[in-house]
């Protein structure tokens, strides 16, 4: 099989999934379900973001949720400033600031009166933070597990600052009681079809853009860095620049996901950039297949979907966490490249069978059961 | 072109399988089911069974379930059974919001009982407001909230502090040190405490907030030694309470001279630290497990029988229990016809119930609850000896410290002038 045919098949797979996702609102009109699915799609975007840096460039960012949370807060700040303050009556000051005896809107809240600024900041702030961290980390040629430790520490620091500065951030409660996002006459309410489509379209675009990026020269160099950093350096490439680039892109995508998440959840909370969710992203990525953008996104959708339905069902109320844990172990043990690699495994087996048949003497294929049910 | 040989082709079949697994709820049942259909009244039970606040929230879940079982054993409400839909929001605000949506929209519950932390209450509020449903919140909290979609059955600051602060000043002195966990509840309680102290001519010699989960108090204890307050007013929560009490004792401080008076230490925290570390300190709350009333004896006995001999009841699980009975009375008043959350809310106003702590009543003015504040002194046994109790029920005033603002049935309003 030629690699061109493979690439075509991959494009077809990506397109099929995207079409399916975009078709969902035709069959589901219930606002609650749309909201729930939109939430899963947002996780898909977030997981895709980690796949960009971890799966393709080998940078295990345990602080991926930092960008997510910052994006979420930027969006929440803009929406909060447009909320009619029903709890306080004070002129345009968010309710939690009044409770904390703040009397004037702090300077860094001021520009969030503008949606344009907020949308830019939702991506720009995570990118900026990532750039600063990445600058020091990758210049110093830090790699492997130490990147993971540093990014995790960064996440914890940002989280603590947000909780501690409750006068300006709403602290532990986060920013709640938000107005509905509205641009060009379209309302993006939490339960609306428009919000679902927004998430679905953004996921679709990112899947294809990501694919294009990874097949570009830059993408190939990144994958080469993942496989052997030193060798790429000896070829004369500035490894740190490439690494920082994808680290920033990944943070920006996470920020975008965070902004969507605020729309879907109707609040921003410090738990959005806490350690548990950050580690979940790694799990989604690993379960779905970290070296595939589609795999990572589907991993998030499948894991959170199964998690949601398991914990909803009466039978599994006490055991759902256990079952999830067991599932993760099974996947990691038997499909180390994630669920998406099922396709790979099946293709390899068929290929082997065909080659064996062509050679006339089937040697090892005797145990392989025909797998007509899956894949095409 | 040799791009990445290990890349996979993706057939549409995988996509289909994955999508089906990802969206298992496409075929959800009865999306248009009315409230209280088929002789059943569905209610949501939304307390975390896993995660950081699982221990305390499990006790709330238990109290709620027990109350529902009692109601059903006594024939239900107007012949209809109460059916609890139990969820585990895993101590995570986002999951709280997700599960609340399922209960309100997916399951069409007529009310939901839930939440321990303010953060989780704030996270579910938009859901209840959007769908005009009703949330029953049993925890003592900071007040300053007036949602038309919440029934508040826990204490607000004026109920916990109005008797406590004068009593402390009278018995121990006017110098207070305020220590709390760093979030909105302790800050708001301390705002109230400072107002009361000012009226009594008291003095705050120190005010400090530690991060949630903080367990290293030696610096704080040194400040206690330096400033020598008469009372340490504590709104530290969770595991930090245990650390604070143990380190207090290890530092050789004496509760007789410098007691800690807490709004947040319950039987559960005392059990976790060991009674000897709590002995001599005080808590103000409407309910203690040791309270001597026929209703409480019955409650404690039933709780132990249902959930295990070693289980304790506390000032959050008691409201979690009695609020279900208040709900029952409200629904009973509505008869068999249509039951909407708005009807339940209206019918609940003014309802009285003989709770373990005494006769409680939902205030029709603000949907908070009249309660019976008590002051307990902790004993080595892990139980509190009740040394003061309010002579009458105390009105809930969620905006007590803010004279310009009043909670009304239509939400918060500003008083002019």
Interface residues (C-beta under 8 A of the other chain):
Chain A: X3 X4 X5 X6 X7 X9 X10 X12 X13 X14 X16 X17 X20 X21 X24 X27 X28 X30 X31 X32 X33 X35 X36 X37 X39 X40 X86 X87 X89 X96 X99 X100 X160 X163 X164 X166 X171 X172 X173 X174 X176 X177 X178 X190 X191 X215 X220 X223 X265 X266 X267 X269 X271 X272 X276 X291 X292 X294 X298 X301 X302 X305 X306 X308 X309 X311 X312 X314 X317 X318 X320 X321 X337 X339 X340 X341 X342 X343 X344 X347 X374 X375 X376
Chain B: X1 X2 X3 X4 X5 X6 X7 X8 X9 X10 X11 X12 X13 X14 X15 X16 X17 X18 X19 X21 X22 X23 X24 X25 X26 X28 X31 X49 X50 X86 X87 X88 X90 X92 X93 X94 X97 X98 X99 X101 X102 X105 X106 X117 X118 X119 X122 X123 X125 X126 X127 X130 X144 X145 X146 X182 X183 X184 X187 X188 X211 X212 X405 X411 X412 X414
